Amino acid sequence: MNGPTATKPPSTSVGDYLKAIWEVGGSGAASTTDVADRLSVASASVTNMFARLQEMGLAKYERYRGASLTERGREEALRLVRRHRLLETFLLEHLGYSWQEVHEEAERLEHAVSDGFTERLAAFLGHPDQDPHGAPIPAADGTLAAEESFPLDEVPVGDCVRISRVKHEDAAVLSFLGERELVPGRLVEVKEVRALDGVVTVEDEDGVLHSLGRPLVDLIFVRGVAADVN
């Protein structure tokens, strides 16, 4: 990812689009609408950028289907994702930021630091493999650990699981979950899953019950306790 073929880093806007396509589409295509929503921009602006990214060799764009990253585009996206998640970790662990504050601050910083700074930061932090929200941090060579977590609503009633990731960057949501200590690393037991409205009730390590509506349930990913390496 930091090899000698790299010439000039992409502009801030290009980098933001590459990261958004990767976050929305993964290894597949990201639609114009989804990327527009992700970046809070007009669909027409996204369409123009998709065409530009294709000209740059960073993405493949098909009208009505969206854009998917080329290998070079994916490398650039993961380089920024790595930097962003390392910055989030540093802000939380060493500068006193809360987990709901780190995303916006890292967004501002990620385009202002170099790859060299990023790798020194990784070494300083002890090469962490997850950010404060439980998302995996890509390795320096661009590889990403396989996802082992699964959605909370797939857990059978009575099973105990560990929260591994919260898939959200909205400060209000993170503040809500943080206040209730429903954060990565926390053990919970599923007490009820209501088919009618999707509400999931869990009991935390302190015996406190939390009833979570569908919007929150969709954001929480867990892993089985037996798979926990800690």
ABEGO torsion letter per residue (X at the ends): XABAABBBBBBAAAAAAAAAAAAAAEABBBBAAAAAAAAGBBAAAAAAAAAAAAAAGABBBBBGAEBBBBAAAAAAAAAAAAAAAAAAAAAAAAAGBBAAAAAAAAAAAAAABBAAAAAAAAAAAGGBABBAAGBBBBBAAGBBBBBABBBAAABBBGBBBBBABBBBABAAAAAAAAAAGBBBGBBBBBABBBAAAGBBBBBBAAGBBBBBBAAAAAABBBBBAAABAX
